[in-house]
């Protein structure tokens, strides 16, 4: 791993909760893997309302699409949501043949395109969620996504209600009302952050 760290210009970076990792309007040739902590990509709409675009947990990647687009400025801000440790890797460096014939270098180069495809699909799912016309459909789209990821109709969501409302771009009160209605209608059951999809 020390050889890989050197040949790929990999470095550990540390960020406090709420600290900016990548700022909108800037460029970078680095992408990162979250070793500890979590992050979110965010933007503000024309009226100044915060919109959460993606949320990334431990083991996830950040900055992949931006690093693969040299010179392009970021349309989003990436912010730590917990104290985080991130392994930052130079995209330009992994494209350069490794003089040491490093196995780790080869592996990450092979996996990078999979990361790009995964991020593209993640953004596609996010857009689908935002485009849903009703609060109920937004909630169901999000819950079904988490259900697929955890491969179970009974699962824990990784966020609280306030963040869930921001992620779905709806008011906190509207979220609470619709969750209660969905429970009453027999579509879901929940207790705090544990949800169960029923008859869907």
C-alpha positions, -999 to +999 in steps of 0.1 A: +000+000+000+029+024+006+041+018-030+006+026-042+003+057-021+036+070-036+029+061-073-007+074-073+001+105-052-025+092-027-028+111+005-050+110+036-069+142+041-089+150+073-120+171+074-141+183+104-179+180+103-194+207+080-160+214+065-158+219+027-140+191+008-147+204-028-161+239-033-185+248-061-168+268-088-134+252-083-115+225-102-097+194-090-078+164-105-083+144-073-110+120-063-114+103-029-125+073-009-141+079+025-121+059+050-140+072+080-170+096+082-194+107+055-201+135+031-228+151+010-228+170-023-250+201-021-261+231-040-284+261-035-313+269-058-321+304-071-341+312-039-312+302-017-327+269-006-302+241+002-306+210-020-288+177-011-278+160-044-260+129-031-250+114+003-218+093+006-211+070+035-179+053+046-164+033+017-180+056-009-162+078-035-163+115-040-152+138-069-150+109-094-168+126-123-152+160-117-117+146-115-123+128-148-133+161-165-100+181-165-106+219-162-143+216-155-154+236-125-176+218-099-213+226-100-216+213-065-201+217-031-190+185-013-191+188+025-182+165+053-213+155+074-191+139+101-154+142+110-139+124+081-108+108+068-105+106+030-079+090+008-074+114-020-060+101-053-046+119-083-066+110-114-038+122-137-014+100-118-033+068-122-036+074-159+002+075-161+019+040-165+034+030-131+072+026-132+070+001-104+043-020-121+023-016-089-006-040-085-027-015-066-022+011-093-035-014-119-065-024-098-077+012-092-072+021-129-094-009-139-120+000-113-121+037-121-145+033-151-168+012-129-168+041-104-177+066-132-206+044-143-218+039-108-217+077-101-236+083-133-263+058-123-265+073-088-271+108-103-298+093-126-316+079-096-313+112-078-328+130-107-357+105-108-364+112-071-364+150-076-386+148-106-414+128-089-444+151-088-458+143-053-444+140-018-455+104-016-438+094-048-406+112-037-406+092-004-413+059-021-386+064-046-361+071-019-372+042+003-372+018-026-336+029-034-324+021+001-344-012+001-326-022-031-292-013-017-298-033+015-316-061-004-344-062+021-379-047+025-370-040+061-341-016+066-326+014+084-322+047+066-288+065+073-303+099+078-327+117+102-360+134+092-345+169+087-319+156+063-344+133+046-367+164+040-337+183+025-327+154+004-362+150-010-365+188-014-397+190+006-408+207+038-401+188+071-438+191+081-450+178+047-426+148+051-440+139+085-476+142+074-471+120+043-452+094+063-481+091+087-506+088+058-485+062+041-484+042+074-521+045+078-527+034+042-506+003+048-478+012+024-451+014+050-443+008+086-416+026+105-401+033+139-376+061+140-351+053+113-363+017+107-386+013+077-405-016+062-421-015+027-454-033+026-475-043-004-454-024-029 
